[in-house]
């Protein structure tokens, strides 16, 4: 099999053109992927904040859980 020589930048140009075409044709799919990723990151950050808050509440001086009957 003959070796192809892409040192002149033709491979980079071909890949760039292919990506632009895919992004142009699949704009809705790309937007959905980005939105899903942003939602996942926001959810992960919210969970980290909740865990951090819960650890802080449990470590306050003088704070003890209520035991016994109400």
N, CA, C and O atoms as a GROMACS GRO file, in nm:
protein
  280
    1UNK      N    1   0.085  -0.118   0.000
    1UNK     CA    2   0.000   0.000   0.000
    1UNK      C    3   0.090   0.124   0.000
    1UNK      O    4   0.180   0.134   0.083
    2UNK      N    5   0.068   0.216  -0.089
    2UNK     CA    6   0.152   0.335  -0.095
    2UNK      C    7   0.125   0.428   0.023
    2UNK      O    8   0.011   0.440   0.068
    3UNK      N    9   0.231   0.493   0.072
    3UNK     CA   10   0.217   0.591   0.181
    3UNK      C   11   0.168   0.723   0.124
    3UNK      O   12   0.210   0.767   0.017
    4UNK      N   13   0.078   0.783   0.197
    4UNK     CA   14   0.029   0.914   0.157
    4UNK      C   15   0.109   1.021   0.230
    4UNK      O   16   0.142   1.004   0.348
    5UNK      N   17   0.139   1.127   0.164
    5UNK     CA   18   0.216   1.235   0.223
    5UNK      C   19   0.125   1.354   0.250
    5UNK      O   20   0.079   1.420   0.156
    6UNK      N   21   0.100   1.381   0.377
    6UNK     CA   22   0.013   1.491   0.415
    6UNK      C   23   0.091   1.604   0.481
    6UNK      O   24   0.035   1.680   0.559
    7UNK      N   25   0.216   1.614   0.451
    7UNK     CA   26   0.299   1.716   0.516
    7UNK      C   27   0.267   1.856   0.466
    7UNK      O   28   0.304   1.954   0.530
    8UNK      N   29   0.201   1.867   0.354
    8UNK     CA   30   0.173   2.000   0.299
    8UNK      C   31   0.048   2.064   0.360
    8UNK      O   32   0.007   2.173   0.317
    9UNK      N   33  -0.012   2.000   0.457
    9UNK     CA   34  -0.130   2.058   0.523
    9UNK      C   35  -0.261   2.016   0.461
    9UNK      O   36  -0.367   2.062   0.504
   10UNK      N   37  -0.257   1.930   0.361
   10UNK     CA   38  -0.382   1.890   0.295
   10UNK      C   39  -0.471   1.807   0.388
   10UNK      O   40  -0.594   1.817   0.380
   11UNK      N   41  -0.412   1.726   0.475
   11UNK     CA   42  -0.492   1.649   0.570
   11UNK      C   43  -0.563   1.742   0.667
   11UNK      O   44  -0.682   1.726   0.694
   12UNK      N   45  -0.491   1.839   0.718
   12UNK     CA   46  -0.550   1.936   0.812
   12UNK      C   47  -0.664   2.011   0.744
   12UNK      O   48  -0.770   2.030   0.804
   13UNK      N   49  -0.645   2.052   0.622
   13UNK     CA   50  -0.749   2.124   0.548
   13UNK      C   51  -0.870   2.036   0.524
   13UNK      O   52  -0.983   2.082   0.537
   14UNK      N   53  -0.846   1.909   0.489
   14UNK     CA   54  -0.957   1.817   0.465
   14UNK      C   55  -1.037   1.791   0.592
   14UNK      O   56  -1.160   1.789   0.590
   15UNK      N   57  -0.966   1.772   0.704
   15UNK     CA   58  -1.035   1.751   0.831
   15UNK      C   59  -1.114   1.874   0.873
   15UNK      O   60  -1.227   1.863   0.920
   16UNK      N   61  -1.055   1.989   0.855
   16UNK     CA   62  -1.123   2.114   0.890
   16UNK      C   63  -1.250   2.130   0.808
   16UNK      O   64  -1.355   2.164   0.862
   17UNK      N   65  -1.240   2.105   0.679
   17UNK     CA   66  -1.357   2.117   0.591
   17UNK      C   67  -1.465   2.016   0.631
   17UNK      O   68  -1.583   2.050   0.632
   18UNK      N   69  -1.424   1.894   0.664
   18UNK     CA   70  -1.521   1.792   0.704
   18UNK      C   71  -1.590   1.831   0.834
   18UNK      O   72  -1.712   1.815   0.846
   19UNK      N   73  -1.515   1.882   0.932
   19UNK     CA   74  -1.576   1.923   1.058
   19UNK      C   75  -1.673   2.039   1.040
   19UNK      O   76  -1.781   2.040   1.099
   20UNK      N   77  -1.635   2.136   0.960
   20UNK     CA   78  -1.723   2.250   0.933
   20UNK      C   79  -1.852   2.201   0.869
   20UNK      O   80  -1.961   2.247   0.904
   21UNK      N   81  -1.840   2.109   0.775
   21UNK     CA   82  -1.959   2.057   0.708
   21UNK      C   83  -2.049   1.981   0.804
   21UNK      O   84  -2.171   1.997   0.801
   22UNK      N   85  -1.989   1.898   0.888
   22UNK     CA   86  -2.068   1.822   0.987
   22UNK      C   87  -2.137   1.918   1.084
   22UNK      O   88  -2.256   1.903   1.112
   23UNK      N   89  -2.063   2.015   1.135
   23UNK     CA   90  -2.122   2.110   1.230
   23UNK      C   91  -2.234   2.190   1.165
   23UNK      O   92  -2.335   2.219   1.229
   24UNK      N   93  -2.217   2.225   1.039
   24UNK     CA   94  -2.319   2.300   0.968
   24UNK      C   95  -2.444   2.216   0.947
   24UNK      O   96  -2.556   2.264   0.967
   25UNK      N   97  -2.425   2.091   0.906
   25UNK     CA   98  -2.539   2.003   0.878
   25UNK      C   99  -2.605   1.952   1.004
   25UNK      O  100  -2.725   1.926   1.005
   26UNK      N  101  -2.530   1.936   1.111
   26UNK     CA  102  -2.582   1.879   1.235
   26UNK      C  103  -2.584   1.982   1.348
   26UNK      O  104  -2.556   1.949   1.463
   27UNK      N  105  -2.618   2.104   1.315
   27UNK     CA  106  -2.618   2.212   1.413
   27UNK      C  107  -2.708   2.182   1.534
   27UNK      O  108  -2.668   2.208   1.647
   28UNK      N  109  -2.827   2.129   1.510
   28UNK     CA  110  -2.919   2.098   1.620
   28UNK      C  111  -2.862   1.992   1.713
   28UNK      O  112  -2.875   2.002   1.835
   29UNK      N  113  -2.800   1.890   1.654
   29UNK     CA  114  -2.740   1.785   1.735
   29UNK      C  115  -2.626   1.840   1.819
   29UNK      O  116  -2.614   1.808   1.937
   30UNK      N  117  -2.542   1.922   1.759
   30UNK     CA  118  -2.430   1.983   1.832
   30UNK      C  119  -2.482   2.071   1.946
   30UNK      O  120  -2.426   2.069   2.056
   31UNK      N  121  -2.586   2.148   1.919
   31UNK     CA  122  -2.643   2.234   2.022
   31UNK      C  123  -2.698   2.151   2.137
   31UNK      O  124  -2.680   2.186   2.254
   32UNK      N  125  -2.764   2.041   2.106
   32UNK     CA  126  -2.820   1.954   2.209
   32UNK      C  127  -2.708   1.892   2.294
   32UNK      O  128  -2.722   1.881   2.416
   33UNK      N  129  -2.600   1.850   2.230
   33UNK     CA  130  -2.487   1.792   2.302
   33UNK      C  131  -2.427   1.895   2.399
   33UNK      O  132  -2.397   1.862   2.514
   34UNK      N  133  -2.410   2.017   2.352
   34UNK     CA  134  -2.353   2.123   2.436
   34UNK      C  135  -2.446   2.156   2.552
   34UNK      O  136  -2.401   2.171   2.665
   35UNK      N  137  -2.576   2.166   2.525
   35UNK     CA  138  -2.673   2.194   2.632
   35UNK      C  139  -2.672   2.084   2.737
   35UNK      O  140  -2.674   2.113   2.857
   36UNK      N  141  -2.669   1.959   2.693
   36UNK     CA  142  -2.666   1.847   2.788
   36UNK      C  143  -2.540   1.852   2.874
   36UNK      O  144  -2.545   1.828   2.994
   37UNK      N  145  -2.427   1.882   2.812
   37UNK     CA  146  -2.301   1.890   2.887
   37UNK      C  147  -2.306   2.002   2.990
   37UNK      O  148  -2.261   1.984   3.103
   38UNK      N  149  -2.361   2.117   2.952
   38UNK     CA  150  -2.371   2.229   3.047
   38UNK      C  151  -2.465   2.195   3.163
   38UNK      O  152  -2.437   2.232   3.277
   39UNK      N  153  -2.574   2.126   3.135
   39UNK     CA  154  -2.668   2.086   3.240
   39UNK      C  155  -2.601   1.988   3.336
   39UNK      O  156  -2.618   1.997   3.458
   40UNK      N  157  -2.525   1.894   3.282
   40UNK     CA  158  -2.455   1.797   3.366
   40UNK      C  159  -2.353   1.867   3.456
   40UNK      O  160  -2.339   1.832   3.573
   41UNK      N  161  -2.281   1.965   3.401
   41UNK     CA  162  -2.183   2.038   3.480
   41UNK      C  163  -2.251   2.119   3.589
   41UNK      O  164  -2.201   2.126   3.701
   42UNK      N  165  -2.365   2.181   3.558
   42UNK     CA  166  -2.438   2.259   3.658
   42UNK      C  167  -2.491   2.169   3.769
   42UNK      O  168  -2.486   2.205   3.886
   43UNK      N  169  -2.540   2.052   3.732
   43UNK     CA  170  -2.590   1.958   3.832
   43UNK      C  171  -2.477   1.910   3.923
   43UNK      O  172  -2.494   1.902   4.045
   44UNK      N  173  -2.364   1.878   3.864
   44UNK     CA  174  -2.249   1.833   3.944
   44UNK      C  175  -2.204   1.942   4.040
   44UNK      O  176  -2.172   1.913   4.156
   45UNK      N  177  -2.201   2.066   3.995
   45UNK     CA  178  -2.162   2.178   4.082
   45UNK      C  179  -2.263   2.197   4.194
   45UNK      O  180  -2.223   2.222   4.308
   46UNK      N  181  -2.391   2.186   4.164
   46UNK     CA  182  -2.495   2.200   4.267
   46UNK      C  183  -2.480   2.090   4.373
   46UNK      O  184  -2.492   2.116   4.492
   47UNK      N  185  -2.453   1.968   4.329
   47UNK     CA  186  -2.434   1.859   4.424
   47UNK      C  187  -2.311   1.881   4.512
   47UNK      O  188  -2.314   1.851   4.631
   48UNK      N  189  -2.203   1.934   4.453
   48UNK     CA  190  -2.083   1.964   4.533
   48UNK      C  191  -2.114   2.072   4.637
   48UNK      O  192  -2.068   2.063   4.751
   49UNK      N  193  -2.192   2.172   4.599
   49UNK     CA  194  -2.227   2.278   4.693
   49UNK      C  195  -2.313   2.225   4.807
   49UNK      O  196  -2.295   2.263   4.922
   50UNK      N  197  -2.407   2.137   4.775
   50UNK     CA  198  -2.492   2.077   4.878
   50UNK      C  199  -2.409   1.995   4.974
   50UNK      O  200  -2.425   2.006   5.096
   51UNK      N  201  -2.319   1.912   4.921
   51UNK     CA  202  -2.234   1.830   5.007
   51UNK      C  203  -2.145   1.917   5.095
   51UNK      O  204  -2.126   1.887   5.212
   52UNK      N  205  -2.091   2.024   5.039
   52UNK     CA  206  -2.006   2.115   5.115
   52UNK      C  207  -2.086   2.181   5.226
   52UNK      O  208  -2.037   2.194   5.339
   53UNK      N  209  -2.207   2.223   5.196
   53UNK     CA  210  -2.293   2.287   5.296
   53UNK      C  211  -2.328   2.189   5.408
   53UNK      O  212  -2.325   2.224   5.525
   54UNK      N  213  -2.361   2.065   5.369
   54UNK     CA  214  -2.398   1.966   5.469
   54UNK      C  215  -2.280   1.934   5.561
   54UNK      O  216  -2.299   1.914   5.681
   55UNK      N  217  -2.159   1.928   5.506
   55UNK     CA  218  -2.041   1.904   5.591
   55UNK      C  219  -2.020   2.022   5.685
   55UNK      O  220  -1.985   2.001   5.801
   56UNK      N  221  -2.041   2.143   5.638
   56UNK     CA  222  -2.023   2.261   5.721
   56UNK      C  223  -2.123   2.268   5.834
   56UNK      O  224  -2.088   2.308   5.944
   57UNK      N  225  -2.247   2.230   5.808
   57UNK     CA  226  -2.352   2.232   5.911
   57UNK      C  227  -2.320   2.130   6.018
   57UNK      O  228  -2.339   2.157   6.137
   58UNK      N  229  -2.272   2.013   5.979
   58UNK     CA  230  -2.242   1.908   6.076
   58UNK      C  231  -2.119   1.937   6.160
   58UNK      O  232  -2.102   1.875   6.264
   59UNK      N  233  -2.034   2.028   6.119
   59UNK     CA  234  -1.910   2.057   6.191
   59UNK      C  235  -1.918   2.183   6.275
   59UNK      O  236  -1.818   2.222   6.335
   60UNK      N  237  -2.032   2.247   6.283
   60UNK     CA  238  -2.042   2.369   6.364
   60UNK      C  239  -2.023   2.336   6.512
   60UNK      O  240  -2.068   2.232   6.561
   61UNK      N  241  -1.957   2.425   6.580
   61UNK     CA  242  -1.931   2.405   6.723
   61UNK      C  243  -2.062   2.407   6.800
   61UNK      O  244  -2.146   2.494   6.779
   62UNK      N  245  -2.078   2.311   6.890
   62UNK     CA  246  -2.197   2.307   6.974
   62UNK      C  247  -2.318   2.244   6.907
   62UNK      O  248  -2.423   2.234   6.969
   63UNK      N  249  -2.306   2.203   6.785
   63UNK     CA  250  -2.419   2.144   6.715
   63UNK      C  251  -2.419   1.993   6.739
   63UNK      O  252  -2.321   1.925   6.710
   64UNK      N  253  -2.530   1.944   6.790
   64UNK     CA  254  -2.546   1.799   6.808
   64UNK      C  255  -2.685   1.761   6.758
   64UNK      O  256  -2.780   1.836   6.778
   65UNK      N  257  -2.696   1.647   6.696
   65UNK     CA  258  -2.828   1.604   6.650
   65UNK      C  259  -2.923   1.584   6.768
   65UNK      O  260  -2.879   1.548   6.878
   66UNK      N  261  -3.049   1.608   6.747
   66UNK     CA  262  -3.151   1.591   6.850
   66UNK      C  263  -3.176   1.443   6.867
   66UNK      O  264  -3.199   1.371   6.769
   67UNK      N  265  -3.173   1.396   6.991
   67UNK     CA  266  -3.196   1.255   7.020
   67UNK      C  267  -3.318   1.242   7.109
   67UNK      O  268  -3.353   1.334   7.183
   68UNK      N  269  -3.381   1.129   7.099
   68UNK     CA  270  -3.496   1.105   7.185
   68UNK      C  271  -3.626   1.141   7.118
   68UNK      O  272  -3.633   1.159   6.996
   69UNK      N  273  -3.730   1.153   7.200
   69UNK     CA  274  -3.864   1.182   7.146
   69UNK      C  275  -3.887   1.331   7.138
   69UNK      O  276  -3.830   1.409   7.215
   70UNK      N  277  -3.971   1.368   7.045
   70UNK     CA  278  -4.001   1.510   7.028
   70UNK      C  279  -4.110   1.554   7.121
   70UNK      O  280  -4.148   1.670   7.120
   0.00000   0.00000   0.00000
